Amino acid sequence: MFLALSLALILSQADPLKDAPAITEEQEKLIKLMGDEDFRTREKATADLAKMDYKGLRAIYKAAQSSDPEIRARASRLVSHYYGV
């Protein structure tokens, strides 16, 4: 619940994605892999997206709006980590 509230607070602020790069095909694949059946695959995809730092921020926000609860949860943790909340 705390993560959801943190994410909502961050999203309600001025456009944090104003200067963020567009989502790449690689990032789209990583978003899908964050919901994979295999735990190691999910972990690697999440770590790979996190390593992209600001370049992956737009993809992380997209993932946070996924219909897949696993992807949403992982993306919420990445947003919280990025903003230090």
C-alpha positions in Angstrom: 0.0 0.0 0.0 2.8 2.4 0.8 4.4 1.8 -2.6 1.1 2.6 -4.3 0.7 5.8 -2.4 4.3 6.8 -3.1 3.8 6.1 -6.8 0.6 8.1 -6.9 2.3 11.1 -5.2 5.2 11.0 -7.6 2.9 10.7 -10.6 0.8 13.7 -9.4 3.8 16.0 -9.4 5.0 17.9 -12.5 5.8 15.7 -15.5 8.8 13.7 -14.3 9.1 12.2 -17.8 9.3 15.5 -19.7 12.9 14.9 -20.8 13.0 11.1 -20.5 13.9 9.1 -23.6 11.3 7.2 -25.5 10.8 3.5 -24.7 12.9 1.2 -26.7 12.1 -2.3 -28.0 14.6 -3.7 -25.5 12.7 -2.0 -22.7 9.3 -3.3 -24.0 10.8 -6.8 -23.9 12.1 -6.3 -20.3 8.6 -5.1 -19.2 7.1 -8.3 -20.5 9.8 -10.4 -18.9 9.1 -8.8 -15.5 5.9 -10.8 -15.6 7.5 -14.1 -16.8 6.7 -17.4 -15.0 10.3 -17.9 -14.2 11.5 -16.1 -11.1 15.1 -15.7 -12.3 13.9 -14.2 -15.6 11.7 -11.7 -13.7 14.6 -10.8 -11.5 17.0 -10.3 -14.4 14.5 -8.2 -16.3 13.9 -6.0 -13.3 17.6 -5.6 -12.6 18.3 -4.8 -16.3 15.6 -2.1 -16.4 16.9 -0.6 -13.1 20.4 -0.4 -14.5 19.1 1.9 -17.3 18.5 4.5 -14.6 16.9 7.7 -16.2 17.0 6.2 -19.7 14.6 3.5 -18.5 12.3 5.8 -16.5 9.6 6.1 -19.1 9.5 2.3 -19.4 9.3 1.9 -15.6 6.3 4.2 -15.5 4.6 2.3 -18.3 5.3 -1.0 -16.4 3.7 0.6 -13.3 0.5 0.8 -15.2 0.5 -2.8 -16.4 -2.5 -5.0 -15.9 -0.1 -7.7 -14.6 0.1 -7.3 -10.8 3.7 -8.7 -10.7 4.9 -6.2 -13.3 3.1 -3.3 -11.5 4.7 -4.3 -8.1 8.2 -4.6 -9.6 7.8 -1.3 -11.4 6.5 0.4 -8.2 9.6 -0.8 -6.3 11.8 0.6 -9.1 10.1 4.0 -9.0 10.4 4.1 -5.2 14.0 3.2 -5.4 14.7 5.8 -8.1 13.1 8.6 -6.1 14.4 7.3 -2.7 11.0 6.8 -1.1 
